[in-house]
């Protein structure tokens, strides 16, 4: 379970950081940006990316807690 949560944390952090880089560089960083491809989030991409970063940190902390418990 710890490995799975660690992987999910990495994906969330990568998506959030990649999305913020995409916005800051004016669209030049297109490698892993899924948020920019979702039409529902038009105009709210930065907020969604910050939320992904926060969720990634929270899931990472949860994976560490699961690792200590088990």
PyMOL Python script that loads the backbone (N, CA, C, O; Angstrom):
from pymol import cmd

cmd.read_pdbstr("""\
ATOM      1  N   UNK A   1       0.821  -1.187   0.000  1.00  0.00           N
ATOM      2  CA  UNK A   1       0.000   0.000   0.000  1.00  0.00           C
ATOM      3  C   UNK A   1       0.875   1.266   0.000  1.00  0.00           C
ATOM      4  O   UNK A   1       0.542   2.266  -0.635  1.00  0.00           O
ATOM      5  N   UNK A   2       1.991   1.195   0.722  1.00  0.00           N
ATOM      6  CA  UNK A   2       2.877   2.354   0.777  1.00  0.00           C
ATOM      7  C   UNK A   2       3.447   2.675  -0.599  1.00  0.00           C
ATOM      8  O   UNK A   2       3.560   3.842  -0.974  1.00  0.00           O
ATOM      9  N   UNK A   3       3.806   1.636  -1.351  1.00  0.00           N
ATOM     10  CA  UNK A   3       4.354   1.869  -2.689  1.00  0.00           C
ATOM     11  C   UNK A   3       3.317   2.475  -3.621  1.00  0.00           C
ATOM     12  O   UNK A   3       3.638   3.361  -4.413  1.00  0.00           O
ATOM     13  N   UNK A   4       2.072   2.004  -3.535  1.00  0.00           N
ATOM     14  CA  UNK A   4       1.010   2.543  -4.374  1.00  0.00           C
ATOM     15  C   UNK A   4       0.750   4.005  -4.044  1.00  0.00           C
ATOM     16  O   UNK A   4       0.633   4.831  -4.950  1.00  0.00           O
ATOM     17  N   UNK A   5       0.658   4.334  -2.763  1.00  0.00           N
ATOM     18  CA  UNK A   5       0.428   5.724  -2.369  1.00  0.00           C
ATOM     19  C   UNK A   5       1.607   6.608  -2.743  1.00  0.00           C
ATOM     20  O   UNK A   5       1.417   7.772  -3.099  1.00  0.00           O
ATOM     21  N   UNK A   6       2.804   6.081  -2.671  1.00  0.00           N
ATOM     22  CA  UNK A   6       3.975   6.833  -3.105  1.00  0.00           C
ATOM     23  C   UNK A   6       3.934   7.131  -4.593  1.00  0.00           C
ATOM     24  O   UNK A   6       4.307   8.222  -5.024  1.00  0.00           O
ATOM     25  N   UNK A   7       3.479   6.157  -5.380  1.00  0.00           N
ATOM     26  CA  UNK A   7       3.343   6.362  -6.820  1.00  0.00           C
ATOM     27  C   UNK A   7       2.273   7.403  -7.127  1.00  0.00           C
ATOM     28  O   UNK A   7       2.480   8.279  -7.966  1.00  0.00           O
ATOM     29  N   UNK A   8       1.135   7.310  -6.453  1.00  0.00           N
ATOM     30  CA  UNK A   8       0.057   8.289  -6.654  1.00  0.00           C
ATOM     31  C   UNK A   8       0.544   9.678  -6.263  1.00  0.00           C
ATOM     32  O   UNK A   8       0.240  10.657  -6.946  1.00  0.00           O
ATOM     33  N   UNK A   9       1.290   9.771  -5.179  1.00  0.00           N
ATOM     34  CA  UNK A   9       1.843  11.050  -4.751  1.00  0.00           C
ATOM     35  C   UNK A   9       2.778  11.626  -5.812  1.00  0.00           C
ATOM     36  O   UNK A   9       2.723  12.819  -6.112  1.00  0.00           O
ATOM     37  N   UNK A  10       3.627  10.785  -6.374  1.00  0.00           N
ATOM     38  CA  UNK A  10       4.538  11.238  -7.422  1.00  0.00           C
ATOM     39  C   UNK A  10       3.777  11.749  -8.641  1.00  0.00           C
ATOM     40  O   UNK A  10       4.123  12.792  -9.195  1.00  0.00           O
ATOM     41  N   UNK A  11       2.750  11.025  -9.061  1.00  0.00           N
ATOM     42  CA  UNK A  11       1.973  11.434 -10.235  1.00  0.00           C
ATOM     43  C   UNK A  11       1.281  12.770  -9.976  1.00  0.00           C
ATOM     44  O   UNK A  11       1.284  13.647 -10.840  1.00  0.00           O
ATOM     45  N   UNK A  12       0.691  12.930  -8.797  1.00  0.00           N
ATOM     46  CA  UNK A  12       0.026  14.191  -8.476  1.00  0.00           C
ATOM     47  C   UNK A  12       1.019  15.351  -8.441  1.00  0.00           C
ATOM     48  O   UNK A  12       0.736  16.427  -8.967  1.00  0.00           O
ATOM     49  N   UNK A  13       2.167  15.138  -7.829  1.00  0.00           N
ATOM     50  CA  UNK A  13       3.185  16.187  -7.771  1.00  0.00           C
ATOM     51  C   UNK A  13       3.717  16.522  -9.163  1.00  0.00           C
ATOM     52  O   UNK A  13       3.933  17.693  -9.474  1.00  0.00           O
ATOM     53  N   UNK A  14       3.931  15.513 -10.000  1.00  0.00           N
ATOM     54  CA  UNK A  14       4.433  15.750 -11.352  1.00  0.00           C
ATOM     55  C   UNK A  14       3.409  16.508 -12.188  1.00  0.00           C
ATOM     56  O   UNK A  14       3.773  17.406 -12.947  1.00  0.00           O
ATOM     57  N   UNK A  15       2.132  16.154 -12.058  1.00  0.00           N
ATOM     58  CA  UNK A  15       1.087  16.850 -12.802  1.00  0.00           C
ATOM     59  C   UNK A  15       0.961  18.300 -12.350  1.00  0.00           C
ATOM     60  O   UNK A  15       0.825  19.203 -13.175  1.00  0.00           O
ATOM     61  N   UNK A  16       1.007  18.518 -11.052  1.00  0.00           N
ATOM     62  CA  UNK A  16       0.898  19.884 -10.537  1.00  0.00           C
ATOM     63  C   UNK A  16       2.079  20.750 -10.948  1.00  0.00           C
ATOM     64  O   UNK A  16       1.899  21.880 -11.400  1.00  0.00           O
ATOM     65  N   UNK A  17       3.286  20.220 -10.792  1.00  0.00           N
ATOM     66  CA  UNK A  17       4.482  20.989 -11.160  1.00  0.00           C
ATOM     67  C   UNK A  17       4.548  21.207 -12.665  1.00  0.00           C
ATOM     68  O   UNK A  17       4.898  22.297 -13.118  1.00  0.00           O
ATOM     69  N   UNK A  18       4.216  20.186 -13.440  1.00  0.00           N
ATOM     70  CA  UNK A  18       4.218  20.326 -14.890  1.00  0.00           C
ATOM     71  C   UNK A  18       3.191  21.334 -15.369  1.00  0.00           C
ATOM     72  O   UNK A  18       3.454  22.092 -16.303  1.00  0.00           O
ATOM     73  N   UNK A  19       2.031  21.353 -14.744  1.00  0.00           N
ATOM     74  CA  UNK A  19       1.005  22.319 -15.115  1.00  0.00           C
ATOM     75  C   UNK A  19       1.394  23.741 -14.786  1.00  0.00           C
ATOM     76  O   UNK A  19       1.127  24.661 -15.559  1.00  0.00           O
ATOM     77  N   UNK A  20       2.022  23.924 -13.643  1.00  0.00           N
ATOM     78  CA  UNK A  20       2.474  25.266 -13.277  1.00  0.00           C
ATOM     79  C   UNK A  20       3.594  25.716 -14.218  1.00  0.00           C
ATOM     80  O   UNK A  20       3.619  26.871 -14.644  1.00  0.00           O
ATOM     81  N   UNK A  21       4.511  24.818 -14.540  1.00  0.00           N
ATOM     82  CA  UNK A  21       5.558  25.163 -15.506  1.00  0.00           C
ATOM     83  C   UNK A  21       4.963  25.504 -16.869  1.00  0.00           C
ATOM     84  O   UNK A  21       5.447  26.402 -17.558  1.00  0.00           O
ATOM     85  N   UNK A  22       3.923  24.790 -17.249  1.00  0.00           N
ATOM     86  CA  UNK A  22       3.250  25.070 -18.521  1.00  0.00           C
ATOM     87  C   UNK A  22       2.671  26.481 -18.527  1.00  0.00           C
ATOM     88  O   UNK A  22       2.785  27.196 -19.523  1.00  0.00           O
ATOM     89  N   UNK A  23       2.057  26.880 -17.429  1.00  0.00           N
ATOM     90  CA  UNK A  23       1.466  28.215 -17.340  1.00  0.00           C
ATOM     91  C   UNK A  23       2.535  29.305 -17.269  1.00  0.00           C
ATOM     92  O   UNK A  23       2.392  30.356 -17.893  1.00  0.00           O
ATOM     93  N   UNK A  24       3.598  29.060 -16.518  1.00  0.00           N
ATOM     94  CA  UNK A  24       4.651  30.072 -16.340  1.00  0.00           C
ATOM     95  C   UNK A  24       5.434  30.289 -17.630  1.00  0.00           C
ATOM     96  O   UNK A  24       5.803  31.421 -17.943  1.00  0.00           O
ATOM     97  N   UNK A  25       5.691  29.228 -18.377  1.00  0.00           N
ATOM     98  CA  UNK A  25       6.491  29.347 -19.595  1.00  0.00           C
ATOM     99  C   UNK A  25       5.657  29.687 -20.820  1.00  0.00           C
ATOM    100  O   UNK A  25       6.193  29.751 -21.926  1.00  0.00           O
ATOM    101  N   UNK A  26       4.378  29.902 -20.651  1.00  0.00           N
ATOM    102  CA  UNK A  26       3.533  30.263 -21.781  1.00  0.00           C
ATOM    103  C   UNK A  26       3.204  29.103 -22.700  1.00  0.00           C
ATOM    104  O   UNK A  26       2.969  29.307 -23.892  1.00  0.00           O
ATOM    105  N   UNK A  27       3.182  27.910 -22.178  1.00  0.00           N
ATOM    106  CA  UNK A  27       2.808  26.743 -22.972  1.00  0.00           C
ATOM    107  C   UNK A  27       3.959  25.985 -23.581  1.00  0.00           C
ATOM    108  O   UNK A  27       3.735  25.057 -24.358  1.00  0.00           O
ATOM    109  N   UNK A  28       5.179  26.345 -23.257  1.00  0.00           N
ATOM    110  CA  UNK A  28       6.337  25.658 -23.842  1.00  0.00           C
ATOM    111  C   UNK A  28       6.603  24.305 -23.194  1.00  0.00           C
ATOM    112  O   UNK A  28       7.230  23.440 -23.805  1.00  0.00           O
ATOM    113  N   UNK A  29       6.139  24.115 -21.979  1.00  0.00           N
ATOM    114  CA  UNK A  29       6.360  22.859 -21.262  1.00  0.00           C
ATOM    115  C   UNK A  29       5.085  22.025 -21.359  1.00  0.00           C
ATOM    116  O   UNK A  29       4.160  22.200 -20.565  1.00  0.00           O
ATOM    117  N   UNK A  30       5.041  21.126 -22.326  1.00  0.00           N
ATOM    118  CA  UNK A  30       3.849  20.327 -22.594  1.00  0.00           C
ATOM    119  C   UNK A  30       4.011  18.856 -22.259  1.00  0.00           C
ATOM    120  O   UNK A  30       3.197  18.042 -22.695  1.00  0.00           O
ATOM    121  N   UNK A  31       5.016  18.493 -21.513  1.00  0.00           N
ATOM    122  CA  UNK A  31       5.353  17.087 -21.348  1.00  0.00           C
ATOM    123  C   UNK A  31       4.256  16.289 -20.645  1.00  0.00           C
ATOM    124  O   UNK A  31       3.725  15.340 -21.221  1.00  0.00           O
ATOM    125  N   UNK A  32       3.912  16.652 -19.424  1.00  0.00           N
ATOM    126  CA  UNK A  32       2.964  15.841 -18.655  1.00  0.00           C
ATOM    127  C   UNK A  32       1.764  16.643 -18.198  1.00  0.00           C
ATOM    128  O   UNK A  32       1.249  16.393 -17.108  1.00  0.00           O
ATOM    129  N   UNK A  33       1.311  17.568 -18.963  1.00  0.00           N
ATOM    130  CA  UNK A  33       0.247  18.449 -18.498  1.00  0.00           C
ATOM    131  C   UNK A  33      -1.115  17.938 -18.931  1.00  0.00           C
ATOM    132  O   UNK A  33      -1.527  18.135 -20.074  1.00  0.00           O
ATOM    133  N   UNK A  34      -1.798  17.292 -18.029  1.00  0.00           N
ATOM    134  CA  UNK A  34      -3.138  16.784 -18.289  1.00  0.00           C
ATOM    135  C   UNK A  34      -4.175  17.857 -17.977  1.00  0.00           C
ATOM    136  O   UNK A  34      -5.224  17.907 -18.619  1.00  0.00           O
ATOM    137  N   UNK A  35      -3.898  18.711 -17.005  1.00  0.00           N
ATOM    138  CA  UNK A  35      -4.864  19.724 -16.582  1.00  0.00           C
ATOM    139  C   UNK A  35      -5.203  20.661 -17.733  1.00  0.00           C
ATOM    140  O   UNK A  35      -6.357  21.067 -17.866  1.00  0.00           O
ATOM    141  N   UNK A  36      -4.245  21.009 -18.554  1.00  0.00           N
ATOM    142  CA  UNK A  36      -4.494  21.931 -19.654  1.00  0.00           C
ATOM    143  C   UNK A  36      -5.340  21.296 -20.753  1.00  0.00           C
ATOM    144  O   UNK A  36      -5.903  22.008 -21.585  1.00  0.00           O
ATOM    145  N   UNK A  37      -5.436  19.989 -20.769  1.00  0.00           N
ATOM    146  CA  UNK A  37      -6.217  19.305 -21.796  1.00  0.00           C
ATOM    147  C   UNK A  37      -7.670  19.092 -21.390  1.00  0.00           C
ATOM    148  O   UNK A  37      -8.478  18.663 -22.214  1.00  0.00           O
ATOM    149  N   UNK A  38      -8.016  19.377 -20.154  1.00  0.00           N
ATOM    150  CA  UNK A  38      -9.388  19.221 -19.674  1.00  0.00           C
ATOM    151  C   UNK A  38     -10.112  20.544 -19.891  1.00  0.00           C
ATOM    152  O   UNK A  38      -9.777  21.551 -19.266  1.00  0.00           O
ATOM    153  N   UNK A  39     -11.094  20.541 -20.770  1.00  0.00           N
ATOM    154  CA  UNK A  39     -11.805  21.769 -21.123  1.00  0.00           C
ATOM    155  C   UNK A  39     -12.606  22.358 -19.973  1.00  0.00           C
ATOM    156  O   UNK A  39     -12.861  23.562 -19.952  1.00  0.00           O
ATOM    157  N   UNK A  40     -12.998  21.543 -19.033  1.00  0.00           N
ATOM    158  CA  UNK A  40     -13.779  22.000 -17.886  1.00  0.00           C
ATOM    159  C   UNK A  40     -13.002  22.989 -17.010  1.00  0.00           C
ATOM    160  O   UNK A  40     -13.600  23.819 -16.325  1.00  0.00           O
ATOM    161  N   UNK A  41     -11.690  22.899 -17.035  1.00  0.00           N
ATOM    162  CA  UNK A  41     -10.848  23.717 -16.163  1.00  0.00           C
ATOM    163  C   UNK A  41     -10.296  24.969 -16.836  1.00  0.00           C
ATOM    164  O   UNK A  41      -9.374  25.590 -16.307  1.00  0.00           O
ATOM    165  N   UNK A  42     -10.836  25.353 -17.987  1.00  0.00           N
ATOM    166  CA  UNK A  42     -10.348  26.544 -18.685  1.00  0.00           C
ATOM    167  C   UNK A  42     -10.447  27.776 -17.796  1.00  0.00           C
ATOM    168  O   UNK A  42     -11.521  28.114 -17.299  1.00  0.00           O
ATOM    169  N   UNK A  43      -9.323  28.435 -17.605  1.00  0.00           N
ATOM    170  CA  UNK A  43      -9.262  29.615 -16.758  1.00  0.00           C
ATOM    171  C   UNK A  43      -8.895  29.308 -15.315  1.00  0.00           C
ATOM    172  O   UNK A  43      -8.576  30.219 -14.550  1.00  0.00           O
ATOM    173  N   UNK A  44      -8.936  28.051 -14.938  1.00  0.00           N
ATOM    174  CA  UNK A  44      -8.634  27.655 -13.560  1.00  0.00           C
ATOM    175  C   UNK A  44      -7.462  26.675 -13.490  1.00  0.00           C
ATOM    176  O   UNK A  44      -7.329  25.932 -12.518  1.00  0.00           O
ATOM    177  N   UNK A  45      -6.624  26.676 -14.510  1.00  0.00           N
ATOM    178  CA  UNK A  45      -5.546  25.703 -14.568  1.00  0.00           C
ATOM    179  C   UNK A  45      -4.548  25.849 -13.424  1.00  0.00           C
ATOM    180  O   UNK A  45      -4.103  24.852 -12.854  1.00  0.00           O
ATOM    181  N   UNK A  46      -4.197  27.086 -13.087  1.00  0.00           N
ATOM    182  CA  UNK A  46      -3.212  27.308 -12.016  1.00  0.00           C
ATOM    183  C   UNK A  46      -3.764  26.819 -10.684  1.00  0.00           C
ATOM    184  O   UNK A  46      -3.048  26.185  -9.909  1.00  0.00           O
ATOM    185  N   UNK A  47      -5.032  27.109 -10.416  1.00  0.00           N
ATOM    186  CA  UNK A  47      -5.644  26.652  -9.173  1.00  0.00           C
ATOM    187  C   UNK A  47      -5.694  25.130  -9.107  1.00  0.00           C
ATOM    188  O   UNK A  47      -5.434  24.539  -8.059  1.00  0.00           O
ATOM    189  N   UNK A  48      -6.024  24.505 -10.220  1.00  0.00           N
ATOM    190  CA  UNK A  48      -6.068  23.047 -10.263  1.00  0.00           C
ATOM    191  C   UNK A  48      -4.677  22.452 -10.051  1.00  0.00           C
ATOM    192  O   UNK A  48      -4.539  21.431  -9.378  1.00  0.00           O
ATOM    193  N   UNK A  49      -3.662  23.072 -10.612  1.00  0.00           N
ATOM    194  CA  UNK A  49      -2.298  22.569 -10.449  1.00  0.00           C
ATOM    195  C   UNK A  49      -1.808  22.734  -9.012  1.00  0.00           C
ATOM    196  O   UNK A  49      -1.129  21.854  -8.484  1.00  0.00           O
ATOM    197  N   UNK A  50      -2.143  23.837  -8.388  1.00  0.00           N
ATOM    198  CA  UNK A  50      -1.783  24.025  -6.981  1.00  0.00           C
ATOM    199  C   UNK A  50      -2.507  22.991  -6.126  1.00  0.00           C
ATOM    200  O   UNK A  50      -1.929  22.446  -5.186  1.00  0.00           O
ATOM    201  N   UNK A  51      -3.767  22.722  -6.448  1.00  0.00           N
ATOM    202  CA  UNK A  51      -4.519  21.696  -5.730  1.00  0.00           C
ATOM    203  C   UNK A  51      -3.864  20.327  -5.906  1.00  0.00           C
ATOM    204  O   UNK A  51      -3.788  19.556  -4.950  1.00  0.00           O
ATOM    205  N   UNK A  52      -3.396  20.018  -7.104  1.00  0.00           N
ATOM    206  CA  UNK A  52      -2.704  18.748  -7.335  1.00  0.00           C
ATOM    207  C   UNK A  52      -1.420  18.658  -6.515  1.00  0.00           C
ATOM    208  O   UNK A  52      -1.100  17.599  -5.975  1.00  0.00           O
ATOM    209  N   UNK A  53      -0.691  19.758  -6.422  1.00  0.00           N
ATOM    210  CA  UNK A  53       0.519  19.769  -5.592  1.00  0.00           C
ATOM    211  C   UNK A  53       0.200  19.515  -4.128  1.00  0.00           C
ATOM    212  O   UNK A  53       0.879  18.732  -3.464  1.00  0.00           O
ATOM    213  N   UNK A  54      -0.831  20.176  -3.630  1.00  0.00           N
ATOM    214  CA  UNK A  54      -1.225  20.003  -2.227  1.00  0.00           C
ATOM    215  C   UNK A  54      -1.692  18.567  -1.977  1.00  0.00           C
ATOM    216  O   UNK A  54      -1.337  17.963  -0.965  1.00  0.00           O
ATOM    217  N   UNK A  55      -2.486  18.028  -2.899  1.00  0.00           N
ATOM    218  CA  UNK A  55      -2.933  16.637  -2.756  1.00  0.00           C
ATOM    219  C   UNK A  55      -1.762  15.664  -2.826  1.00  0.00           C
ATOM    220  O   UNK A  55      -1.750  14.660  -2.115  1.00  0.00           O
ATOM    221  N   UNK A  56      -0.786  15.949  -3.667  1.00  0.00           N
ATOM    222  CA  UNK A  56       0.396  15.094  -3.758  1.00  0.00           C
ATOM    223  C   UNK A  56       1.180  15.066  -2.457  1.00  0.00           C
ATOM    224  O   UNK A  56       1.650  14.013  -2.027  1.00  0.00           O
ATOM    225  N   UNK A  57       1.317  16.224  -1.836  1.00  0.00           N
ATOM    226  CA  UNK A  57       2.009  16.282  -0.539  1.00  0.00           C
ATOM    227  C   UNK A  57       1.206  15.530   0.521  1.00  0.00           C
ATOM    228  O   UNK A  57       1.780  14.816   1.343  1.00  0.00           O
ATOM    229  N   UNK A  58      -0.118  15.687   0.505  1.00  0.00           N
ATOM    230  CA  UNK A  58      -0.966  15.006   1.495  1.00  0.00           C
ATOM    231  C   UNK A  58      -0.926  13.492   1.313  1.00  0.00           C
ATOM    232  O   UNK A  58      -0.847  12.751   2.293  1.00  0.00           O
ATOM    233  N   UNK A  59      -0.980  13.034   0.084  1.00  0.00           N
ATOM    234  CA  UNK A  59      -0.910  11.588  -0.166  1.00  0.00           C
ATOM    235  C   UNK A  59       0.469  11.054   0.189  1.00  0.00           C
ATOM    236  O   UNK A  59       0.588   9.938   0.694  1.00  0.00           O
ATOM    237  N   UNK A  60       1.510  11.834  -0.069  1.00  0.00           N
ATOM    238  CA  UNK A  60       2.852  11.428   0.335  1.00  0.00           C
ATOM    239  C   UNK A  60       2.991  11.298   1.841  1.00  0.00           C
ATOM    240  O   UNK A  60       3.637  10.373   2.335  1.00  0.00           O
ATOM    241  N   UNK A  61       2.383  12.229   2.571  1.00  0.00           N
ATOM    242  CA  UNK A  61       2.403  12.141   4.037  1.00  0.00           C
ATOM    243  C   UNK A  61       1.597  10.939   4.506  1.00  0.00           C
ATOM    244  O   UNK A  61       1.971  10.279   5.476  1.00  0.00           O
ATOM    245  N   UNK A  62       0.503  10.655   3.832  1.00  0.00           N
ATOM    246  CA  UNK A  62      -0.300   9.483   4.199  1.00  0.00           C
ATOM    247  C   UNK A  62       0.462   8.198   3.922  1.00  0.00           C
ATOM    248  O   UNK A  62       0.353   7.242   4.690  1.00  0.00           O
ATOM    249  N   UNK A  63       1.227   8.155   2.844  1.00  0.00           N
ATOM    250  CA  UNK A  63       1.995   6.947   2.546  1.00  0.00           C
ATOM    251  C   UNK A  63       3.072   6.732   3.602  1.00  0.00           C
ATOM    252  O   UNK A  63       3.371   5.593   3.960  1.00  0.00           O
ATOM    253  N   UNK A  64       3.651   7.811   4.099  1.00  0.00           N
ATOM    254  CA  UNK A  64       4.642   7.679   5.174  1.00  0.00           C
ATOM    255  C   UNK A  64       3.979   7.191   6.452  1.00  0.00           C
ATOM    256  O   UNK A  64       4.562   6.389   7.181  1.00  0.00           O
ATOM    257  N   UNK A  65       2.768   7.663   6.733  1.00  0.00           N
ATOM    258  CA  UNK A  65       2.055   7.216   7.927  1.00  0.00           C
ATOM    259  C   UNK A  65       1.691   5.744   7.819  1.00  0.00           C
ATOM    260  O   UNK A  65       1.765   5.015   8.809  1.00  0.00           O
ATOM    261  N   UNK A  66       1.298   5.296   6.630  1.00  0.00           N
ATOM    262  CA  UNK A  66       0.980   3.878   6.422  1.00  0.00           C
ATOM    263  C   UNK A  66       2.244   3.049   6.583  1.00  0.00           C
ATOM    264  O   UNK A  66       2.198   1.947   7.130  1.00  0.00           O
ATOM    265  N   UNK A  67       3.365   3.566   6.114  1.00  0.00           N
ATOM    266  CA  UNK A  67       4.632   2.837   6.233  1.00  0.00           C
ATOM    267  C   UNK A  67       5.074   2.674   7.676  1.00  0.00           C
ATOM    268  O   UNK A  67       5.644   1.644   8.036  1.00  0.00           O
ATOM    269  N   UNK A  68       4.821   3.666   8.498  1.00  0.00           N
ATOM    270  CA  UNK A  68       5.196   3.585   9.921  1.00  0.00           C
ATOM    271  C   UNK A  68       4.269   2.651  10.686  1.00  0.00           C
ATOM    272  O   UNK A  68       4.689   1.968  11.620  1.00  0.00           O
ATOM    273  N   UNK A  69       3.014   2.629  10.283  1.00  0.00           N
ATOM    274  CA  UNK A  69       2.016   1.825  10.982  1.00  0.00           C
ATOM    275  C   UNK A  69       2.192   0.343  10.731  1.00  0.00           C
ATOM    276  O   UNK A  69       2.076  -0.473  11.645  1.00  0.00           O
ATOM    277  N   UNK A  70       2.473   0.001   9.483  1.00  0.00           N
ATOM    278  CA  UNK A  70       2.478  -1.403   9.095  1.00  0.00           C
ATOM    279  C   UNK A  70       3.762  -2.032   9.176  1.00  0.00           C
ATOM    280  O   UNK A  70       3.888  -3.218   8.873  1.00  0.00           O
TER     281      UNK A  70
END
""", "prot")
cmd.dss("prot")
cmd.show_as("cartoon", "prot")
cmd.util.cbc("prot")
cmd.orient("prot")
